[in-house]
Amino acid sequence: MVSRVIPVDEFDLVIFGGTGDLARRKILPALFRRFCAGQMEPGARIIGAARSEMDDDGYRNFVREALREFGTGRSCEEGTLDGFCETLSYVTVDARGTQGWKELAAKMKIGVVRAFYFSVGPSLFGDLAERLHQYGMADADSRIVVEKPFGRDLATARALNHTLALHFDEGQIYRIDHYLGKETVQNLMAVRFGNMLFEPLWNAQYVDHIQITVAETVGVGGRGEYYDRSGAMRDMIQNHLMQLLCLIAMEPPAKFDPDAVRDEKLKVIRALDPVPPEDIVRGQYLAEPDDPEKPGYLEHVDNPRSKTESFIAMRLAISNWRWKGTPFYLRTGKRLRGRTSEIAVVFKDTPHSIFGPEAGRHRNILTIRLQPNEGMELGVTIKEPGPGGMRLIDVPLDMSFAEALGPDAEEVPDAYERLIMDVVRGNQTLFMRGDEVEAAWAWTDPLIDGWEARGDAPEPYESGSSGPEDALMLMHRDGRRWREIRA
Ligand code: NAP
């Protein structure tokens, strides 16, 4: 099976913040891999822009260094790196001042797609949008790409949307959530809407519950200052886990087009019930005993009495015809036992067991693994082989992408590769619309306001565990349990 690579139109991509961490770790390696795959037309150009003084050759060396450090993840022909470097140039620009803007404007090609990646802090989004217009660089077909965090509450998200809307139409704004660019996440839509098998069962009548877990083994590390102002709710639930929830729970869109898909996702967010305090468990990791490399959360942040959560588990309810009565359990946290991202759709028991109680309880579970080892697994019940009567066991029908695609698995683009190429193609399906982001904050805000007003403190949990005890109880009291987070 050979993956098809369709070259995108010629483009000028300006990366504001082209010397920053995100550019080095994600954006530039992703562009390089697409270049290697032959997806960039010869006229494609990438222009780094930031305040640091550098010339084109300086930037090319900077990018070579970044690619060395963060890996290309792809075997390339000799000379490909030199070819990629020829697409690169650099302009010293101050987002808040006048420096560099005329030079940048003069550099832009006429008649090609223009994309501007705002890989800078959100406080600069307005300045950049305004100057792109002031210097005549943005035309009706230009696109801007903005990164998370998109606001820290509804008011700030609205203000950001308003600022961007002064200069760009919604159809020009690409709000990235890299979870949406993952191969498995898109496969989730293919599986749901491309097969007859699943959709008839995809509702409260047949689904007992759904679990979404995003577990990390790392702590907040050097990001303590940023993270402590955010916490797991703002950093993970409001965006990444909410997007996964939407794709699982949405109605089939009439067609696979950006607004049809995003309309359906928006309806899910609007149908979410408020969550009572007893359905939320927040936690903070403790130090790993005897390992000075793994201090506790409070040692990573400036405020020794911080009540910010590094873990959260919640039980959500969606009030609509499809999902009434099926709980969605979400959990995410740092310094947990393993690094796992997965969605598990747990189907109900058969209405009657013809095999009697000794056959035990068996359930079909569809697991969508985002990491590690992206793929899907469907647990089915079969007879245990051999003599001795009808004993049942659960076996997985496993579809690992790496195994299914063989050597072609290397060719599957990662999230940033796909999303940046979608920007150039002008396809917004995998990007969040402004109203979606606002609706997610409108649901999130009262929950955060609630625990802040009550002064709730997060429950400490052991480093390397599955999170606080109460998170386990959240499911136990419903007669269910979390899937194991494997080390
Ligand atoms: P960073 O390492 O601090 O980089 C910021 C970039 O902005 C640098 O290139 C900096 O270069 C440039 N910059 C700062 N002030 C500027 C100004 N006045 N004019 C022009 N350029 C300016 O930040 P980052 O980690 O790359 O993050 C960038 C954005 O992505 C942020 O919104 C962040 O929240 C988001 N994000 C980052 C990650 C990640 O993994 N790093 C993940 C998700 C989202 P100079 O100092 O040379 O100007």
Residues whose N, C-alpha, C, O or C-beta is under 5 A from the ligand:
A	BS01	NAP	G17 G18 T19 G20 D21 L22 A23 A49 A50 R51 S52 V93 D94 A95 R96 F118 S119 V120 G121 P122 E147 K148 P149
